[in-house]
Amino acid sequence: MTRNTTRAGRRIAALTALGAIGALSLSACGSGEAAEGSDGGDVTLSISTFNDFGYTDELLAEYEDAHGVTIVHNKAATSNDARANFFQKLGKTGLSDIEAVEVDWYTEMMQYSDLLAPVPEELKGRWLEWKESAATDAEGNLVGYGTDIGPQAICYRGDLFEEAGLPSDREEVAALFPTWEAFFEVGAEYTEATGQPFVDSANSVFQGIMNQQEKTYEDTDGSVIATENPVVREAYDTVVEQAVPISAYAGQWSEDWYASMANGEFATMLCPGWMHGIIEGEAPEVQGWDIANAFPGGGSNWGGSYLVVPENGPNVEEAQKLADWLTSPETQMKAFENAGTFPSQSGAYEDAALTDATSEYFNDAPVGQIGIERSEAITVTPYKGAKYFQFHDGLQNAITRVFDGIEDAETSWNTWVEEAKSF
């Protein structure tokens, strides 16, 4: 499977400019009967997303043509920006007819599930059980239309592995990474041999480790355990001691981080499906990327989102129809082909377009089968409480301070501990 994605298009999708949300209006050339809004006029539906959901102009135009509506697609610069906008306006005015909610802050959103229009009963059962249950409130209302999930594998530069004396065959590479300890050992050997960083980002490693923990910052009863939880401190210590020395950057999404994909500054990335399109878009001429069906310590899910419909929106019924269509197995397969976003709909897992999918860019890697097997390897669904985002973002900032030499590891941890008291 190949994707025709421009560098500029991927930049819009993958977080380059910070700040305001821009709108891209897709004109309708509807061939069917036009839907009518509450004022009797034709319907214009707005949808707000971030990153790259695979909702290309062409994909949305399919719905416009079939339903006689106009779709305005807003893309936030970052998930953080989308979150800020969502909670500032939820229950008031100014949100889109459909809003995308990211997995790291959907639990925060679930506190306000009564402000969202429930998913129609007939759609229940479309998604993986854990994906659906996570968006079901105490009254049994499913309020989120699941989009993708992010089962992680290892993306790697086979050519750089060979130059460093490492195997490049994807099965042999997969065997290198059964544990985090093994990952760090290989990384240290690579960095010592080449003088170059092994992995792109220390905070992506932290994300991978934390997504394998059942409880992190909050317990299921709502109590805060963040600064006292030994698994949090262990993950932090592991990253600042072992990941920072072999990482190119503290975090992702900077201009330098994008550029370094093409110039071979690092050899590996922890790779959910949605990252495939970003790599291909930023380094379209590079021929060394491949994907190993492995992840240190077992399975890990990074990312995955929902679409929600604000209950006080002007076009709730039409918005529900669009959200239904966007998260149907058939449309999610198109999104997968557009951006590598791995579907959360169980029906898609029987589709040959997924099971047989390969990526020419990633050395013909069987991306569909790898994604299925990586999703099956996930045995832990971390509990992410209402304040997960704040705690996690703050601790990632602590790792960044260590990486940048602003604070030593102990001082930066203590800075986060003090900050956490106000979350």
C-alpha positions as CSV (number, residue, x, y, z in Angstrom):
1,M,0.0,0.0,0.0
2,T,1.3,3.4,-0.9
3,R,0.0,6.8,0.0
4,N,0.2,9.9,-2.0
5,T,1.0,12.4,0.7
6,T,2.7,15.7,0.3
7,R,5.2,17.1,2.8
8,A,3.1,20.1,3.3
9,G,0.0,18.0,3.9
10,R,1.8,15.9,6.5
11,R,3.0,19.0,8.2
12,I,-0.6,20.2,8.7
13,A,-1.5,16.7,9.9
14,A,1.5,16.3,12.2
15,L,1.7,19.4,14.3
16,T,3.9,22.0,12.9
17,A,2.4,25.4,13.7
18,L,1.2,26.1,17.2
19,G,-1.7,28.3,18.0
20,A,-5.0,28.9,16.3
21,I,-7.1,26.3,14.6
22,G,-7.5,26.8,10.9
23,A,-10.4,25.8,8.8
24,L,-10.4,24.1,5.4
25,S,-13.8,24.4,3.8
26,L,-14.7,21.6,1.4
27,S,-17.3,22.7,-1.1
28,A,-20.2,20.5,-1.7
29,C,-21.1,19.3,-5.2
30,G,-23.9,17.1,-3.9
31,S,-25.6,14.9,-6.4
32,G,-28.3,13.8,-3.9
33,E,-31.0,15.7,-2.2
34,A,-29.6,18.4,0.0
35,A,-30.1,17.9,3.8
36,E,-31.8,20.7,5.5
37,G,-30.7,22.5,8.7
38,S,-33.0,23.7,11.5
39,D,-33.5,26.9,9.6
40,G,-34.6,25.1,6.4
41,G,-31.3,25.8,4.6
42,D,-28.7,23.4,3.4
43,V,-26.5,21.9,6.1
44,T,-22.9,22.8,6.7
45,L,-21.2,20.4,9.1
46,S,-18.0,21.2,10.9
47,I,-15.5,18.6,12.3
48,S,-12.5,19.4,14.4
49,T,-9.5,17.0,14.5
50,F,-5.7,17.0,15.1
51,N,-2.7,15.0,13.9
52,D,-3.9,13.0,10.9
53,F,-7.1,11.0,11.1
54,G,-6.9,10.0,7.4
55,Y,-9.8,12.3,6.6
56,T,-8.6,13.7,3.3
57,D,-10.4,16.2,1.2
58,E,-11.3,13.4,-1.2
59,L,-12.7,11.2,1.5
60,L,-14.9,14.0,3.0
61,A,-16.0,14.9,-0.6
62,E,-17.5,11.4,-0.9
63,Y,-19.9,12.1,1.9
64,E,-20.6,15.6,0.6
65,D,-21.5,14.2,-2.8
66,A,-23.7,11.5,-1.4
67,H,-25.6,13.6,1.1
68,G,-25.6,17.1,-0.3
69,V,-23.9,18.7,2.6
70,T,-20.9,20.9,3.0
71,I,-18.1,19.9,5.4
72,V,-15.7,22.3,7.1
73,H,-12.7,20.5,8.5
74,N,-10.8,22.2,11.3
75,K,-7.3,20.9,12.3
76,A,-5.8,21.9,15.6
77,A,-2.0,22.3,15.6
78,T,-1.6,19.8,18.5
79,S,-3.7,17.5,20.6
80,N,-3.0,19.9,23.5
81,D,-4.6,22.8,21.5
82,A,-7.6,20.6,20.7
83,R,-8.0,19.8,24.4
84,A,-7.8,23.4,25.5
85,N,-10.4,24.5,22.9
86,F,-12.7,21.5,23.7
87,F,-12.9,22.1,27.5
88,Q,-13.1,25.9,27.1
89,K,-16.2,25.6,24.9
90,L,-17.9,22.4,25.9
91,G,-21.5,23.1,27.1
92,K,-21.3,26.6,25.7
93,T,-20.9,27.6,22.1
94,G,-18.1,27.5,19.5
95,L,-17.4,23.8,19.2
96,S,-17.7,22.0,15.9
97,D,-20.6,19.7,15.1
98,I,-18.1,16.8,15.6
99,E,-15.1,17.0,17.9
100,A,-12.1,14.6,18.0
101,V,-11.0,13.6,21.5
102,E,-7.6,12.0,22.2
103,V,-7.2,8.9,24.3
104,D,-5.0,10.7,26.9
105,W,-7.8,13.1,27.8
106,Y,-11.0,11.2,27.0
107,T,-11.5,10.2,30.6
108,E,-11.4,13.9,31.5
109,M,-14.1,14.3,28.9
110,M,-16.2,11.5,30.4
111,Q,-16.9,13.6,33.4
112,Y,-19.1,15.7,31.1
113,S,-20.7,12.9,29.1
114,D,-24.2,14.4,29.7
115,L,-23.1,17.3,27.4
116,L,-22.6,14.8,24.5
117,A,-25.2,13.2,22.3
118,P,-25.2,9.4,22.8
119,V,-24.1,7.1,20.0
120,P,-27.3,5.4,18.6
121,E,-28.0,2.0,20.2
122,E,-27.8,0.2,16.9
123,L,-24.1,1.0,16.5
124,K,-23.0,-0.6,19.8
125,G,-20.8,-3.6,19.2
126,R,-19.1,-2.0,16.2
127,W,-15.8,-1.4,18.1
128,L,-13.4,-3.5,20.0
129,E,-14.8,-4.2,23.5
130,W,-12.2,-2.2,25.4
131,K,-12.5,0.7,23.0
132,E,-16.2,0.9,23.4
133,S,-16.4,0.3,27.2
134,A,-13.9,3.2,27.7
135,A,-16.4,5.6,26.2
136,T,-19.5,4.3,28.0
137,D,-20.7,6.3,31.0
138,A,-22.2,5.1,34.2
139,E,-25.7,5.3,32.7
140,G,-24.7,3.0,29.9
141,N,-24.5,5.7,27.3
142,L,-21.9,5.2,24.6
143,V,-20.8,8.8,23.8
144,G,-17.7,8.3,21.6
145,Y,-17.4,7.0,18.1
146,G,-14.1,5.1,18.1
147,T,-11.7,6.0,15.3
148,D,-8.3,4.4,15.5
149,I,-6.1,2.6,18.0
150,G,-2.3,2.7,18.2
151,P,-0.7,-0.8,18.6
152,Q,3.0,-0.2,18.5
153,A,5.8,-1.8,16.6
154,I,9.4,-0.8,15.9
155,C,10.1,1.3,12.9
156,Y,13.8,1.2,12.0
157,R,16.3,2.2,9.3
158,G,17.6,-1.1,7.9
159,D,20.4,0.6,6.1
160,L,21.7,2.3,9.3
161,F,21.4,-1.0,11.2
162,E,23.6,-2.7,8.6
163,E,26.2,0.1,8.8
164,A,26.3,-0.4,12.6
165,G,26.8,-4.2,12.2
166,L,23.2,-5.0,13.3
167,P,20.9,-7.3,11.4
168,S,18.4,-5.6,9.1
169,D,16.0,-8.5,8.3
170,R,12.7,-7.6,10.1
171,E,12.4,-11.0,11.8
172,E,15.9,-10.8,13.1
173,V,15.4,-7.2,14.2
174,A,12.2,-8.2,16.0
175,A,14.2,-10.7,18.0
176,L,16.5,-7.9,19.3
177,F,13.8,-6.3,21.4
178,P,12.0,-8.7,23.8
179,T,12.5,-6.4,26.7
180,W,13.2,-2.8,27.5
181,E,16.6,-3.8,28.9
182,A,17.5,-5.4,25.6
183,F,16.3,-2.3,23.7
184,F,18.5,0.0,25.8
185,E,21.5,-2.4,25.4
186,V,21.2,-2.5,21.6
187,G,20.7,1.3,21.6
188,A,23.8,1.9,23.7
189,E,25.9,-0.3,21.4
190,Y,24.6,1.5,18.3
191,T,25.3,4.9,19.7
192,E,28.8,3.9,20.8
193,A,29.6,2.4,17.5
194,T,28.2,5.2,15.3
195,G,28.3,8.3,17.5
196,Q,24.6,8.8,16.5
197,P,21.4,8.6,18.6
198,F,19.5,5.3,18.3
199,V,16.0,6.4,18.9
200,D,14.2,9.6,18.0
201,S,12.8,10.8,21.3
202,A,13.2,10.1,25.0
203,N,9.6,11.1,25.7
204,S,8.3,8.6,23.1
205,V,10.1,5.9,25.1
206,F,8.5,7.2,28.3
207,Q,5.1,7.0,26.6
208,G,5.7,3.4,25.5
209,I,6.7,2.3,29.0
210,M,3.8,4.1,30.7
211,N,1.3,2.6,28.3
212,Q,2.2,-0.8,29.7
213,Q,1.3,0.1,33.3
214,E,-2.2,-0.6,34.7
215,K,-2.2,2.4,37.1
216,T,0.0,5.5,36.8
217,Y,-1.1,8.8,38.2
218,E,-4.6,8.1,39.6
219,D,-6.2,5.0,41.1
220,T,-9.6,3.7,39.9
221,D,-11.3,5.3,43.0
222,G,-10.1,8.7,41.8
223,S,-7.3,9.0,44.4
224,V,-4.0,10.6,43.2
225,I,-1.1,8.3,43.4
226,A,1.2,10.0,40.9
227,T,4.2,11.1,43.0
228,E,4.0,8.0,45.3
229,N,3.5,5.3,42.6
230,P,6.8,3.3,42.3
231,V,6.1,2.4,38.7
232,V,6.0,6.1,37.8
233,R,9.3,6.8,39.5
234,E,10.9,3.7,37.9
235,A,9.7,4.7,34.4
236,Y,11.1,8.2,34.9
237,D,14.5,7.0,36.2
238,T,14.7,4.4,33.4
239,V,14.1,7.1,30.7
240,V,16.5,9.8,32.1
241,E,19.2,7.3,32.8
242,Q,19.0,5.0,29.7
243,A,16.8,6.6,27.0
244,V,18.1,10.2,27.2
245,P,21.7,9.2,26.3
246,I,20.6,7.4,23.1
247,S,17.9,9.8,22.0
248,A,18.1,12.5,19.3
249,Y,15.5,14.7,21.0
250,A,13.6,15.0,24.2
251,G,10.2,15.2,22.4
252,Q,8.7,15.0,19.0
253,W,7.1,17.4,16.5
254,S,9.9,20.1,16.3
255,E,11.2,21.3,13.0
256,D,14.5,19.6,13.6
257,W,12.8,16.3,14.5
258,Y,10.9,16.4,11.2
259,A,14.0,17.1,9.2
260,S,16.1,14.4,10.9
261,M,13.9,11.7,9.6
262,A,15.3,12.2,6.2
263,N,18.9,12.8,7.1
264,G,19.4,9.6,9.1
265,E,20.1,11.2,12.5
266,F,18.4,8.3,14.3
267,A,17.8,4.7,13.5
268,T,14.5,3.7,15.3
269,M,11.1,5.0,16.3
270,L,8.4,3.5,18.5
271,C,5.7,3.2,15.9
272,P,1.9,3.1,16.1
273,G,0.2,2.8,12.8
274,W,-0.5,6.5,12.5
275,M,3.2,7.3,12.6
276,H,3.8,5.5,9.3
277,G,2.3,8.2,7.3
278,I,4.2,10.9,9.1
279,I,7.5,9.2,8.4
280,E,6.7,8.6,4.8
281,G,5.5,12.2,4.4
282,E,8.6,13.7,5.9
283,A,11.2,11.4,4.2
284,P,9.6,10.4,0.9
285,E,12.9,9.7,-0.8
286,V,14.4,7.6,2.0
287,Q,14.5,3.9,1.1
288,G,15.8,2.4,4.3
289,W,12.7,2.4,6.6
290,D,11.2,-1.0,7.7
291,I,8.9,-2.2,10.5
292,A,9.7,-5.0,13.0
293,N,6.8,-6.9,14.5
294,A,8.0,-6.4,18.1
295,F,7.8,-4.0,21.0
296,P,9.9,-4.1,24.2
297,G,8.1,-5.7,27.1
298,G,5.1,-6.9,25.1
299,G,2.2,-5.0,23.6
300,S,1.6,-1.2,24.0
301,N,-1.1,1.1,22.6
302,W,-0.1,4.7,21.9
303,G,-2.9,6.9,20.7
304,G,-6.3,6.3,19.3
305,S,-9.2,8.8,19.4
306,Y,-12.9,9.2,19.4
307,L,-15.4,11.5,17.6
308,V,-18.0,13.0,19.8
309,V,-21.1,15.1,19.0
310,P,-21.8,18.0,21.4
311,E,-25.5,17.8,22.5
312,N,-26.1,21.5,22.1
313,G,-24.8,21.6,18.5
314,P,-27.0,23.1,15.7
315,N,-26.9,19.9,13.6
316,V,-26.9,17.0,16.0
317,E,-28.8,14.5,13.9
318,E,-26.8,15.2,10.8
319,A,-23.5,15.2,12.8
320,Q,-24.4,11.8,14.2
321,K,-24.8,10.5,10.6
322,L,-21.5,11.8,9.6
323,A,-19.7,10.4,12.7
324,D,-21.4,7.0,12.0
325,W,-20.0,7.1,8.4
326,L,-16.5,8.2,9.4
327,T,-16.2,5.3,11.9
328,S,-17.8,2.6,9.9
329,P,-15.4,-0.3,9.1
330,E,-15.4,0.6,5.4
331,T,-14.5,4.2,5.9
332,Q,-12.0,3.4,8.6
333,M,-10.2,1.2,6.1
334,K,-10.0,4.2,3.7
335,A,-8.5,6.2,6.6
336,F,-6.0,3.4,7.2
337,E,-5.0,3.5,3.6
338,N,-4.7,7.3,3.7
339,A,-2.7,7.7,6.9
340,G,-2.0,4.3,8.5
341,T,-4.6,4.9,11.3
342,F,-5.3,1.4,12.6
343,P,-9.0,0.7,12.8
344,S,-10.7,0.0,16.1
345,Q,-13.7,-1.6,14.4
346,S,-13.7,-5.4,14.8
347,G,-15.4,-5.9,11.4
348,A,-12.3,-4.4,9.6
349,Y,-10.1,-7.1,10.9
350,E,-11.7,-9.6,8.5
351,D,-11.2,-7.3,5.6
352,A,-8.5,-8.5,3.1
353,A,-7.6,-4.9,2.5
354,L,-6.3,-4.9,6.1
355,T,-5.0,-8.5,6.5
356,D,-3.1,-8.3,3.2
357,A,-2.0,-4.7,3.4
358,T,1.7,-4.0,2.8
359,S,3.7,-0.8,2.6
360,E,6.0,-0.3,-0.4
361,Y,7.7,2.6,1.5
362,F,8.5,0.4,4.5
363,N,10.2,-2.3,2.4
364,D,6.9,-4.0,1.7
365,A,6.3,-4.7,5.4
366,P,3.0,-6.4,6.1
367,V,1.6,-3.5,8.0
368,G,-1.9,-4.9,8.3
369,Q,-0.8,-8.2,9.8
370,I,1.8,-6.5,12.0
371,G,-0.9,-4.1,13.3
372,I,-3.3,-7.0,14.1
373,E,-0.6,-9.0,15.9
374,R,0.6,-6.0,17.8
375,S,-3.0,-5.2,18.9
376,E,-3.4,-8.8,20.1
377,A,-0.2,-8.5,22.1
378,I,-1.8,-5.7,24.2
379,T,-2.7,-7.2,27.6
380,V,-2.8,-4.0,29.7
381,T,-5.3,-1.1,29.2
382,P,-3.9,1.6,31.5
383,Y,-6.3,3.4,33.7
384,K,-6.2,7.1,32.7
385,G,-8.0,9.3,35.2
386,A,-9.5,12.7,34.7
387,K,-6.1,14.4,35.4
388,Y,-3.9,12.0,33.5
389,F,-3.1,14.6,30.8
390,Q,-1.9,17.1,33.3
391,F,0.3,14.7,35.3
392,H,1.7,13.1,32.2
393,D,2.5,16.3,30.3
394,G,4.2,17.7,33.4
395,L,6.4,14.6,33.8
396,Q,7.3,14.7,30.1
397,N,8.4,18.3,30.7
398,A,10.5,17.1,33.5
399,I,12.3,14.6,31.2
400,T,12.8,17.5,28.7
401,R,14.5,19.6,31.3
402,V,17.0,16.8,32.0
403,F,17.6,16.2,28.3
404,D,18.2,19.9,27.8
405,G,20.5,20.1,30.9
406,I,18.3,22.7,32.6
407,E,17.9,20.5,35.7
408,D,19.5,17.2,36.9
409,A,17.2,14.2,37.2
410,E,16.5,14.5,40.9
411,T,15.8,18.2,40.8
412,S,13.5,17.9,37.8
413,W,11.6,15.1,39.5
414,N,11.1,17.3,42.6
415,T,10.0,20.2,40.4
416,W,7.3,18.0,38.9
417,V,6.3,16.8,42.4
418,E,5.7,20.4,43.4
419,E,3.8,21.2,40.2
420,A,1.6,18.1,40.7
421,K,0.2,19.5,43.9
422,S,-1.7,22.0,41.8
423,F,-3.1,19.6,39.3
